[in-house]
Amino acid sequence: MDDAAIRDVFARLGEVTIKKMFGGKSVYFNGIITAIETDGEIFLKVDAISAPQFEAGGARQWTYDGKGKSVKMPYWTVPDAALDDPDELAQWTKLAFEAALRAKK
């Protein structure tokens, strides 16, 4: 996913900074990592408070195989319904930033 497309995802949240990271990209809002992009897909920062909402919304958690076992990361996909609805997408990106703020504390 190119940087312009990533910025479109976060347009209603505000200006983001994008940095290359391990074959993907990290997305920062107000200096805090809020999402990652890997394999052309955005994964939003999620925590124990917001995970139930993401799960109920149909998002899936980012996992990878690490030394023979699946490792779950605190990033989830954008729910499909939000991809065509800028207002709903803005709600999910806001949830991601809120989770990032809580993680920073």
Summary of the structure (lengths in Angstrom):
residues: 105
radius of gyration: 12.9
end to end distance: 30.2
largest distance: 40.0
contacts: 302
relative contact order: 0.20
helix: 35%
strand: 37%
